Amino acid sequence: VLINVLSVGDVTSHTFPAVNADQTISATFAGVPSVRLTLQSGNNVFSTIGQAVAATPVNTAATIDAQAVQTADNGLTLNRGITLTFRGGYGAGFSGVVGMTTVTGPVTVTTGSMTVSNLVIK
């Protein structure tokens, strides 16, 4: 958060004392990851499905859970022998399914396999 172009760090509120002139406040918000990749080694979060697929080792089984959003991916290609289970439509925090995940562009599997639920391909 910037107050009059000076950083005050991460704050939840700010009070301007004795305002006698123009004041400015600006904030930058971090994006919330919308994709969770689960491997035997644990979970990782990503902004796009493509990033999660790229982080999956070759010839590995993985599960990708995606929130109920339209992703920033321009299609999706699986070509590295990955056995992927894709589960879309999750709400915030991946606590439950609330809708569908939408991928714009083609989804192509040339090697490996993909099992999907709650996915719309436009």
LINVEN-V435292 format. One line per field, one symbol per residue. burial: I if it has 16 or more other ideal C-beta (glycine too) atoms within 10 Angstrom, else O. A space follows every 50 residues. Layout:
burial: ???
This chain:
burial: OOOOOOOOOOOOOOOOOOOOOOOOOOOOOOOOIIIIIIOOOOOOOIOIII IIIOOIOOOOOIIIIIIIIOIOIOOIOIOOOIOIOIIIIIOOOIOOIOOO IIIOOOIOOOOIOIOOOIIOOO
